[in-house]
Amino acid sequence: MGKKLQFEKLNNTRELGGLVGADGKSIRSDSLYRSGHLFFASEKDIEGIMGLNLSHIIDLRSPMEQKQRPDPEIESVHHVSLPAVTDELSGITRDEESDAHASEMLISRMSADKETAINYMVDLYENLVSNDYCLSQYHKFINLLADDNTNKVLWHCTAGKDRAGLATVFTLEILGVNRDDIIDNYLETNVNLKEEIDELVAMLRAKKFFTGDDESIRTFFGARPEYIQAMYKKVSETHGNFQNFIKNGLGVTAETVEKLRAKYLN
């Protein structure tokens, strides 16, 4: 399932090493990492990140998110800004006051009932595998992993669940990891972020951001099978199977697939 890394403030940072891919080969240890945002990293956490000897950190958040909560500067690591979604899809309005209001309204709407939250997230996941801009960004992401100057890579969004989650799904599918293992890796976010989500829900309720039940808002912030299953269903409807999606949706060539497998499997 991969290994969670022990950090003080980065609860959803983990490596993919050990997951079994194509031809029974395992993903190399200390090479591929997924995470939530790094803004709250403690000094000890930053030391830990430096110890990973990363070549690249890929930030999948919007430009506004990156501006508001920038990654810490880590010497000798290439920081790549690669927003996975458009401002329209992410709800970003390009100024902090308007964005805060939009976020408050979204949280209020998601807390109305569980089905509203599920339907919103299902739509997001379907967009992530059908929107041209999203696909072009994930195309760049995959090709960056294959680049000769890239070796140890960490990618992240905000929670490390949706945008980074699907970047991970695409990577694992390309590397030939079993579908059940991919889904288990995706859902592991719920374990890693349980305390963080508990605190977030309590804070939002105290600030009266929502008045509905806690389960609805937890549905919005959590990783659920319905979300990733909706993504797989959309891929099947539009491309027939995931191999065709890799080729025609993400625009990843067979040569790049082989290069990635040679590079990250042993």
C-alpha positions in Angstrom: 0.0 0.0 0.0 3.0 2.3 0.3 4.4 3.7 3.5 3.3 6.8 5.4 6.2 9.0 6.4 6.5 10.3 9.9 6.2 14.0 10.0 4.9 16.4 12.7 2.5 18.4 10.5 2.3 16.6 7.2 -0.2 13.8 7.9 -0.9 12.6 4.4 2.7 12.4 3.1 3.6 8.9 1.9 5.8 7.0 -0.5 4.6 4.6 -3.2 7.6 2.3 -2.9 6.7 -1.4 -2.4 3.5 -1.4 -4.4 3.6 -4.2 -6.9 3.3 -3.2 -10.6 3.7 -4.7 -14.0 5.4 -8.2 -14.3 5.4 -8.6 -10.5 8.0 -5.8 -10.1 7.7 -3.4 -7.2 7.9 0.3 -7.3 11.3 1.5 -6.2 11.6 2.7 -2.6 12.4 6.4 -2.0 11.4 7.5 -5.5 7.7 8.6 -5.7 5.9 10.5 -3.0 2.4 11.9 -2.6 1.3 14.6 -0.1 -1.0 17.3 1.0 0.3 20.9 1.0 3.6 21.6 2.7 2.9 25.1 4.0 2.5 24.1 7.7 5.7 21.9 7.7 7.6 22.3 10.9 11.4 22.9 10.9 11.8 19.2 11.7 9.4 18.3 8.8 11.5 20.5 6.4 14.6 18.6 7.5 12.8 15.4 6.8 11.8 16.5 3.3 15.4 17.6 2.7 16.5 14.1 3.7 14.4 12.6 0.9 16.9 14.1 -1.6 14.1 15.0 -3.9 14.8 16.3 -7.4 11.3 17.8 -7.9 8.3 19.0 -5.9 5.2 19.3 -8.1 2.5 21.7 -6.8 -0.9 20.8 -8.3 -2.8 23.6 -6.5 -4.2 26.7 -8.1 -2.0 29.9 -8.4 -4.1 31.5 -5.7 -3.6 28.6 -3.3 0.1 28.6 -4.0 0.2 32.4 -3.3 -1.8 32.2 -0.1 0.1 29.1 1.3 3.4 28.8 -0.5 5.6 25.8 -0.3 8.7 26.2 1.9 11.9 26.8 -0.1 14.0 23.7 -0.1 17.5 24.0 -1.4 18.4 22.0 -4.5 14.8 20.9 -5.2 13.1 22.1 -8.3 9.6 23.4 -7.4 7.2 23.0 -10.3 3.9 24.9 -10.4 1.4 22.7 -12.3 -2.2 23.6 -11.4 -4.3 20.6 -12.1 -7.6 22.4 -12.6 -8.8 25.7 -14.0 -9.8 28.6 -11.7 -13.4 27.9 -12.7 -13.3 24.2 -11.6 -11.5 25.0 -8.4 -13.9 27.9 -7.5 -11.0 30.4 -7.3 -12.0 34.0 -7.9 -8.5 35.6 -8.0 -8.9 37.7 -4.8 -8.7 36.4 -1.3 -11.9 38.1 0.0 -14.1 36.7 -2.8 -12.4 33.3 -2.6 -13.0 33.1 1.2 -16.7 34.0 0.6 -17.0 31.4 -2.2 -15.4 28.7 0.1 -17.8 29.6 2.9 -20.8 29.3 0.6 -19.5 26.0 -0.8 -19.0 24.5 2.6 -22.5 25.6 3.6 -23.9 23.9 0.5 -22.0 20.7 1.0 -23.3 20.4 4.6 -26.9 20.5 3.5 -27.0 16.7 3.0 -24.7 13.8 2.2 -26.0 13.3 -1.4 -25.2 16.9 -2.3 -21.6 16.5 -1.2 -21.3 13.2 -3.0 -22.7 14.5 -6.3 -20.5 17.6 -6.2 -17.4 15.4 -5.7 -18.5 12.9 -8.4 -18.8 15.8 -10.8 -15.3 17.0 -9.9 -13.8 13.6 -10.5 -15.5 13.2 -13.8 -14.2 16.7 -14.9 -10.7 15.7 -13.9 -10.7 13.0 -16.5 -12.6 14.8 -19.2 -11.7 18.5 -19.1 -9.1 19.3 -21.7 -7.1 21.6 -19.5 -7.0 19.0 -16.7 -5.9 16.4 -19.1 -3.2 18.6 -20.5 -1.8 19.3 -17.0 -1.7 15.6 -16.1 0.0 14.9 -19.4 2.7 17.3 -18.3 2.8 15.7 -14.9 3.4 12.2 -16.3 6.0 13.4 -18.8 7.8 15.2 -16.0 8.0 11.9 -14.1 9.6 10.4 -17.2 12.1 13.2 -17.8 15.7 12.1 -17.6 16.5 14.9 -15.1 13.8 13.7 -12.7 14.3 10.9 -10.2 12.8 11.4 -6.7 9.5 13.3 -6.9 6.9 14.5 -4.5 3.6 15.9 -5.7 0.9 17.5 -3.7 -2.3 19.5 -3.7 -4.0 20.8 -0.6 -5.3 17.7 1.3 -3.4 15.3 -1.0 -6.8 13.6 -1.8 -8.3 14.7 -5.1 -5.8 16.4 -7.5 -2.8 14.6 -6.1 -4.9 11.5 -5.6 -5.7 11.3 -9.3 -2.1 12.1 -10.2 -1.3 9.0 -8.1 -4.0 6.9 -9.7 -2.7 7.7 -13.2 0.9 7.0 -12.2 0.0 3.6 -10.6 -2.2 2.6 -13.5 0.7 3.3 -15.9 3.1 1.3 -13.7 0.7 -1.6 -13.8 -0.4 -1.7 -10.1 -3.5 -3.8 -9.3 -6.7 -1.8 -9.4 -7.7 -2.9 -5.8 -4.3 -1.7 -4.5 -4.8 1.6 -6.3 -8.1 2.1 -4.7 -6.8 1.1 -1.2 -4.0 3.6 -1.6 -6.5 6.3 -2.5 -8.8 5.6 0.5 -5.8 5.5 2.9 -6.2 9.3 3.0 -9.2 8.8 5.4 -7.0 7.2 8.0 -4.2 9.7 7.6 -6.4 12.8 7.8 -9.0 11.6 10.3 -7.8 13.8 13.2 -7.3 16.7 10.8 -10.8 16.4 9.4 -12.2 16.1 13.0 -10.5 19.4 13.9 -11.6 21.1 10.7 -15.2 20.1 11.1 -15.2 21.3 14.8 -13.7 24.6 13.7 -16.1 25.2 10.9 -19.1 24.4 13.1 -17.7 26.8 15.8 -17.5 29.5 13.2 -21.0 28.7 12.0 -19.9 28.0 8.5 -22.5 25.2 8.4 -25.5 24.1 10.4 -26.1 20.6 8.8 -24.9 17.3 10.2 -21.2 16.5 10.5 -21.5 13.4 8.2 -22.3 15.5 5.2 -19.3 17.8 5.6 -17.0 14.8 6.3 -18.3 13.3 3.0 -17.0 16.4 1.2 -13.6 16.4 2.9 -13.0 12.7 2.8 -12.0 10.2 0.1 -14.9 7.9 -0.8 -15.2 4.9 -3.1 -18.0 6.7 -5.0 -15.5 9.4 -6.2 -12.8 7.1 -7.6 -15.4 4.7 -9.0 -17.1 7.6 -10.8 -13.7 8.5 -12.3 -13.2 4.9 -13.6 -16.7 4.8 -15.0 -16.2 8.1 -16.9 -12.9 6.7 -18.3 -14.7 3.6 -19.5 -17.5 5.5 -21.0 -15.3 7.9 -22.9 -12.3 5.7 -23.8 -13.4 2.1 -23.3 -10.6 1.2 -20.9 -7.8 2.8 -18.9 -5.1 1.8 -21.4 -6.9 3.8 -24.1 -7.3 6.7 -21.6 -3.6 6.7 -20.9 -2.9 6.8 -24.7 -5.7 9.1 -26.0 -6.8 11.0 -22.9 -3.5 11.7 -21.2 -1.5 11.5 -24.5 1.1 9.2 -23.0 2.9 7.2 -25.6 3.8 3.5 -25.3 7.4 4.5 -25.2 6.8 6.8 -22.2 5.0 4.0 -20.4 7.9 1.6 -20.9 10.3 4.3 -19.8 8.4 5.0 -16.6 8.2 1.3 -15.8 12.0 0.8 -16.4 12.7 3.9 -14.3 10.4 3.2 -11.3 10.0 -0.6 -11.1 12.6 -3.1 -10.0 
